[in-house]
Amino acid sequence: MLDKLDQDFAFNKEALDVRAYRQEVLSSNIANADTPNYKARDINFASSLAGALRKADGQPSSGAAPLQMTQPAGVTSGMTLATTASGHMAGKAKLIPTGGSVEDYGQLKYRIPVQPALDGNTVDLDSERVQFADNTLHLESGMTLVSSQIKGLLSAITSGS
């Protein structure tokens, strides 16, 4: 019985853990916006979550298929782009999942700066604030989801008594 409950909460627990870790990394970037030679860092949420879930399950992470829930949606085949001028794109581009390798859980990646500063700092405050707000929104929605799961379980438990 408890194993079933653990499985139900495992995905959301790991997702919240990775979001909280990313929040720390983004906070560090914002705090070091004026530090010379500081390199902005970030993690890839999809690959970090996949790695965390595999580690939580005790499964080896090498050679495992990426989790479908953490991958972006792809474009269905048969769709074409209508072009009205010869200079338009052909529309043959394919979306590739950005989840990356599942082995890099917890490894920080350096951001490529849009406009590097003369002092070597690669933090773009506007970009960091947007990433921070986006991550906060996802973190709060994850907490709301877990809270509603718990309320549903409590309702089911107390409805029979």
N, C-alpha and C positions, 0 to 999 in steps of 0.2 A: 504494500500500500504506500509506504513512504517512498519507495523507489519510483513509483508512478508520479508522485508529487514532485520529486526531485527532477525527473525528466521534464515535467511540464514547466518548471521554472528555470531549467538550465540555460536555455537559449537567452531568455531575458536577463538572467543574472550575468552571463558572460558579456552580453551586449552592453549592459550598464557599466560593467567593469572596464571595458575597452573605451567607452565614451568618457568615463571619469578620468582614465589615464590620458586620453587625448586632450581633455580639458586642462589637465596639468601642463602638458606640453605647450599648448597654445598660450596659457597664462605665462609660462616661462618666456616664450617669444615676445609677448607684449611687454613684460617686465624688463627685458633686455634690449628694447628698441633703441636705446642710446649707447649701448655697450660697443666699443670699437671691436671689429673683427668677429662679432657674434654671428653665427650662422643659424638662420631660422630653420626649425625642424618640425616634422609632422609625422604621423603614422598613416598607413592605409587601413581604414576601418574594416573593409571587407576581408582582407587577408588576415588582419589581426584577430577578428572575430572567429574566422574559420580555424585559425591556429589555436585559439583559446578553447573552442569547443572540442577540437580533437584532443587537446591535452587534458581537458576535463573528462573526456570519455576514455582516456588511456590508450587512444589509438595513435599509431605512428603517423606523423604528418607527411612523410615523404611519399610521393606518388599517389596521394589521395586526390579524389576528384573535388573540385571546388564546390562549396555549398551553393545551391541554387538560390536560396533566400538572400544571399549577400551579394549576388551578381546583378548588374544593371540589366534591364530588359533589352533584348536585341530587336533588330528590325526583321520582320517576316520576309521571306523570299517572295519574289514576284512583284514587289513594289518598285516603281520607277519614278524618276523625277522628270517632270515636264520642263523642257527648256524652250525658251522663246528667242534666244540669241546664240550665236555660235560661241561666244565667250563664256557661257555658263558652264558650270561643272557637269560632269557626266552623270553623277548620281550613283556611282558604283561603289561608294565607300561602304565598308562594313563596320559595325560596332563591335569592338573587342572588349570583353569583360575586363574591368580595371582592378579586379580583386588581387591579381598578382599571385606570387607564390605563397603557399600557406606556411612555409617555413620561417617567414620573417616576423612572426608575432613578437611584438615588443621592440623590434629594431626600428630606430628612428631614421627617417630619411631627411636629407637636407633639401630645402626648397630651392628652386631655381629662381633667382630674383628677377623681377621685371625691370627694375632700374636699380642696380647696385649703388650703394653709397660710397663716397670717397674713403671713408674710414673702414671699409670692408664689411660693414654690417648689412645683412641681407633681409632684415625684418621690414616688411611693408605693413605699417600699422593699419591702413584701411583694409587690406586683405586679411590680416590677422583678426581684426574685429568682426569681419563678416564670417570667417571660419568659426570664431568663438561663438557668435550668436547662433549660427546654424547648428553647431554641436550642442549648445545649450537647449535649443528647441528639441532636438532629437533626444537628448537626455531626459528632459521633462516629459516628453511623450512616452518614453520608455517607462518612466516612473508611474505615469498615469495608467499605462497598460498593466503593469504589475499590480498596482493598487486595485484595479478593477478585477483582476484575476482573484486576488485575495478576498475581495468583497463577495465575489460570486461563490467562492468556496465557503465562506462564512454563512452566506445565505442558504446554501445547500445543507450545511451542517445544522443550522438552527431551525430550518423549516420543518424538520421531522419531530422536534421535541415539543 
